[in-house]
Amino acid sequence: MNGFGFLLRRISNNNIIDSIPSSLGDLEHLLKLNLSRNHITGFIPAEFANLRSVMDIDLSNNQLSSLIPQELNQLQNMVSLNFLLC
């Protein structure tokens, strides 16, 4: 995936019923990730720390654990991180 810039938007409201795959952390050039308003459960993968270019992550309105991986502190480009009502 090196050399590609991805803008991933609006994977929201799709009734996704599962956990977040750690493989999303492989998209290191991802700019925006919106998985809001689904039925996602479990934890936020520590592999999200590999999303070096990400500026916005929206995981609101899911059933995620309230634990935020400490590794996310490494995301220097992060502007917005939304976990409202997880």
Residue frames as a rotation matrix with the C-alpha (Angstrom) as fourth column:
MET 1
0.562 0.827 0.000 0.00
0.827 -0.562 0.000 0.00
0.000 0.000 -1.000 0.00
ASN 2
-0.112 -0.669 -0.735 3.00
0.534 -0.664 0.523 2.34
-0.838 -0.334 0.432 0.08
GLY 3
-0.933 -0.344 0.102 2.76
0.283 -0.531 0.799 5.35
-0.221 0.774 0.593 -2.18
PHE 4
-0.368 0.878 0.307 -1.02
0.541 -0.066 0.838 5.61
0.756 0.475 -0.450 -2.10
GLY 5
-0.959 0.203 0.198 -3.08
-0.283 -0.643 -0.711 8.20
-0.017 -0.738 0.674 -0.27
PHE 6
-0.538 0.817 -0.208 -6.45
0.649 0.559 0.515 6.97
0.537 0.143 -0.831 0.90
LEU 7
-0.796 0.473 0.377 -9.43
-0.600 -0.698 -0.391 8.98
0.078 -0.537 0.840 2.05
LEU 8
-0.732 0.529 -0.429 -11.89
0.456 0.848 0.270 6.55
0.507 0.002 -0.862 3.55
ARG 9
-0.837 0.483 0.258 -15.23
-0.548 -0.746 -0.379 8.14
0.010 -0.458 0.889 4.32
ARG 10
-0.118 0.991 0.065 -18.69
-0.990 -0.113 -0.084 7.20
-0.076 -0.074 0.994 5.35
ILE 11
-0.616 0.046 -0.787 -18.49
-0.045 0.995 0.093 3.57
0.787 0.093 -0.610 6.26
SER 12
-0.910 0.347 0.228 -21.07
-0.305 -0.184 -0.934 4.70
-0.282 -0.920 0.273 8.76
ASN 13
-0.072 0.996 0.049 -24.66
-0.795 -0.028 -0.606 3.51
-0.602 -0.083 0.794 9.08
ASN 14
-0.225 -0.070 -0.972 -23.93
-0.834 0.530 0.155 0.14
0.504 0.845 -0.177 7.49
ASN 15
0.737 0.559 0.380 -25.00
-0.675 0.576 0.461 -2.15
0.039 -0.596 0.802 10.32
ILE 16
-0.036 -0.829 -0.558 -21.50
-0.368 0.530 -0.764 -3.60
0.929 0.178 -0.324 10.56
ILE 17
0.807 0.323 0.494 -21.72
-0.582 0.301 0.755 -6.14
0.096 -0.897 0.431 13.36
ASP 18
0.645 -0.682 -0.345 -18.23
0.576 0.730 -0.367 -7.24
0.502 0.038 0.864 14.31
SER 19
0.511 -0.584 -0.630 -15.00
0.452 -0.441 0.775 -6.03
-0.731 -0.681 0.039 15.81
ILE 20
0.787 -0.333 -0.520 -12.58
-0.576 -0.699 -0.424 -3.66
-0.222 0.633 -0.742 14.09
PRO 21
0.857 -0.513 0.053 -10.02
0.499 0.800 -0.333 -5.69
0.128 0.311 0.942 12.13
SER 22
0.452 -0.773 -0.445 -6.45
0.215 -0.389 0.896 -4.92
-0.866 -0.501 -0.010 13.16
SER 23
-0.178 -0.524 0.833 -5.54
0.925 0.199 0.323 -5.02
-0.335 0.828 0.449 9.45
LEU 24
0.811 0.447 0.378 -7.00
0.543 -0.816 -0.199 -1.49
0.219 0.366 -0.904 9.10
GLY 25
0.689 -0.631 -0.357 -3.75
-0.044 -0.528 0.848 -0.42
-0.723 -0.569 -0.392 10.75
ASP 26
-0.103 -0.727 0.679 -1.98
0.755 0.387 0.529 -1.46
-0.647 0.568 0.509 7.53
LEU 27
0.443 0.347 0.827 -3.49
0.830 -0.508 -0.231 1.55
0.339 0.788 -0.513 5.73
GLU 28
-0.112 -0.620 -0.777 -0.74
0.899 -0.396 0.186 3.85
-0.423 -0.678 0.602 6.92
HIS 29
-0.952 -0.246 0.184 -1.64
0.305 -0.824 0.478 6.58
0.034 0.511 0.859 4.39
LEU 30
-0.075 0.997 -0.001 -5.28
0.904 0.068 0.422 6.72
0.421 0.031 -0.907 5.41
LEU 31
-0.779 -0.197 0.595 -6.46
0.073 -0.971 -0.227 10.29
0.622 -0.133 0.771 6.07
LYS 32
-0.429 0.732 0.529 -9.94
-0.901 -0.385 -0.198 9.78
0.059 -0.562 0.825 7.52
LEU 33
-0.846 0.214 -0.488 -11.71
0.183 0.977 0.111 6.77
0.501 0.005 -0.866 9.03
ASN 34
-0.490 0.772 0.405 -15.42
-0.872 -0.444 -0.208 6.94
0.019 -0.455 0.890 9.81
LEU 35
-0.763 0.256 -0.593 -16.95
0.152 0.964 0.220 3.77
0.628 0.078 -0.774 11.23
SER 36
-0.877 0.415 0.242 -19.64
-0.422 -0.426 -0.800 5.57
-0.229 -0.804 0.549 13.22
ARG 37
-0.075 0.996 0.044 -23.20
-0.908 -0.050 -0.416 4.37
-0.412 -0.071 0.908 13.75
ASN 38
-0.179 0.019 -0.984 -22.64
-0.504 0.857 0.108 0.68
0.845 0.515 -0.144 13.29
HIS 39
0.872 0.421 0.249 -22.76
-0.438 0.447 0.780 -2.16
0.217 -0.790 0.574 15.80
ILE 40
0.165 -0.921 -0.353 -19.02
-0.121 0.337 -0.934 -2.58
0.979 0.197 -0.056 16.23
THR 41
0.978 0.152 0.141 -17.93
-0.168 0.176 0.970 -4.24
0.122 -0.973 0.198 19.46
GLY 42
0.561 -0.797 -0.223 -14.65
0.806 0.588 -0.073 -5.01
0.189 -0.139 0.972 21.17
PHE 43
0.316 -0.610 -0.727 -11.54
0.471 -0.564 0.678 -2.89
-0.824 -0.556 0.110 21.44
ILE 44
0.903 -0.199 -0.382 -9.84
-0.414 -0.645 -0.643 -0.30
-0.118 0.738 -0.664 19.30
PRO 45
0.786 -0.618 0.008 -6.85
0.598 0.757 -0.262 -2.09
0.155 0.211 0.965 17.73
ALA 46
0.453 -0.736 -0.503 -3.42
0.188 -0.473 0.861 -0.93
-0.872 -0.484 -0.076 18.90
GLU 47
-0.274 -0.548 0.791 -2.43
0.864 0.222 0.453 -1.25
-0.423 0.807 0.412 15.22
PHE 48
0.757 0.565 0.329 -4.25
0.647 -0.719 -0.254 2.05
0.093 0.405 -0.910 14.62
ALA 49
0.540 -0.655 -0.529 -0.95
0.023 -0.617 0.787 3.60
-0.842 -0.437 -0.318 15.77
ASN 50
-0.415 -0.685 0.599 0.34
0.617 0.272 0.738 2.66
-0.668 0.676 0.310 12.29
LEU 51
0.427 0.644 0.635 -2.13
0.902 -0.356 -0.246 5.10
0.068 0.677 -0.732 10.68
ARG 52
-0.368 -0.791 -0.489 0.56
0.834 -0.513 0.203 7.76
-0.411 -0.333 0.849 10.53
SER 53
-0.918 0.001 0.396 -1.31
0.255 -0.763 0.594 10.09
0.303 0.647 0.700 8.16
VAL 54
-0.105 0.985 -0.134 -4.75
0.850 0.159 0.502 9.87
0.516 -0.061 -0.855 9.76
MET 55
-0.856 -0.106 0.506 -6.27
-0.058 -0.953 -0.298 13.16
0.513 -0.285 0.809 10.83
ASP 56
-0.290 0.863 0.414 -9.77
-0.955 -0.290 -0.064 12.09
0.065 -0.414 0.908 11.81
ILE 57
-0.867 0.145 -0.476 -11.15
0.131 0.989 0.062 8.89
0.480 -0.009 -0.877 13.35
ASP 58
-0.343 0.836 0.429 -14.85
-0.928 -0.371 -0.021 8.64
0.142 -0.405 0.903 14.14
LEU 59
-0.812 0.079 -0.579 -15.96
0.099 0.995 -0.004 5.51
0.576 -0.061 -0.815 15.99
SER 60
-0.787 0.512 0.343 -18.96
-0.588 -0.457 -0.667 7.12
-0.185 -0.727 0.661 17.67
ASN 61
0.138 0.987 0.078 -22.26
-0.957 0.153 -0.247 5.36
-0.256 -0.040 0.966 18.32
ASN 62
-0.013 -0.172 -0.985 -20.89
-0.378 0.913 -0.154 1.83
0.926 0.370 -0.076 18.51
GLN 63
0.938 0.309 0.157 -20.50
-0.269 0.361 0.893 -0.63
0.219 -0.880 0.422 21.38
LEU 64
0.227 -0.949 -0.218 -16.73
0.070 0.240 -0.968 -0.41
0.971 0.204 0.121 21.77
SER 65
0.307 -0.292 -0.906 -14.76
0.945 0.203 0.255 -0.83
0.110 -0.935 0.338 24.96
SER 66
0.993 0.114 0.029 -13.93
0.108 -0.981 0.159 2.48
0.047 -0.155 -0.987 26.58
LEU 67
0.380 -0.923 -0.070 -10.22
0.325 0.062 0.943 1.64
-0.866 -0.381 0.324 26.58
ILE 68
0.960 -0.179 -0.213 -8.21
-0.274 -0.477 -0.835 3.76
0.048 0.860 -0.507 24.15
PRO 69
0.643 -0.763 -0.062 -4.86
0.758 0.646 -0.090 2.20
0.109 0.011 0.994 23.23
GLN 70
0.539 -0.533 -0.652 -1.93
0.198 -0.672 0.713 4.20
-0.819 -0.514 -0.257 24.56
GLU 71
-0.354 -0.714 0.604 -0.23
0.740 0.182 0.648 3.70
-0.573 0.676 0.464 21.18
LEU 72
0.414 0.593 0.691 -2.62
0.890 -0.424 -0.168 6.26
0.193 0.684 -0.703 19.65
ASN 73
0.701 -0.253 -0.667 -0.54
0.193 -0.832 0.520 8.97
-0.686 -0.493 -0.534 21.36
GLN 74
-0.336 -0.912 0.234 1.95
0.438 0.068 0.897 8.43
-0.834 0.404 0.376 18.52
LEU 75
0.087 0.462 0.883 -0.47
0.996 -0.034 -0.080 9.82
-0.007 0.886 -0.463 15.91
GLN 76
-0.599 -0.511 -0.617 1.05
0.566 -0.815 0.126 13.25
-0.567 -0.274 0.777 15.32
ASN 77
-0.954 0.238 0.182 -1.38
0.014 -0.571 0.821 14.30
0.299 0.786 0.541 12.56
MET 78
-0.368 0.869 -0.330 -4.52
0.892 0.430 0.137 13.47
0.261 -0.244 -0.934 14.57
VAL 79
-0.824 0.220 0.523 -6.94
-0.206 -0.975 0.085 16.38
0.528 -0.038 0.848 14.70
SER 80
-0.061 0.906 0.418 -10.16
-0.985 -0.122 0.120 14.66
0.159 -0.405 0.900 15.75
LEU 81
-0.872 -0.118 -0.475 -10.85
-0.036 0.983 -0.178 11.42
0.488 -0.138 -0.862 17.61
ASN 82
-0.268 0.890 0.368 -14.56
-0.919 -0.351 0.181 10.78
0.290 -0.290 0.912 18.29
PHE 83
-0.866 0.021 -0.499 -15.69
0.136 0.971 -0.194 7.96
0.481 -0.236 -0.844 20.61
LEU 84
-0.633 0.662 0.401 -18.95
-0.774 -0.550 -0.315 9.56
0.012 -0.510 0.860 21.73
LEU 85
0.313 0.875 0.371 -21.40
-0.901 0.397 -0.176 6.98
-0.301 -0.279 0.912 23.11
CYS 86
-0.263 -0.460 -0.848 -19.15
-0.668 0.721 -0.183 3.99
0.696 0.518 -0.497 22.43
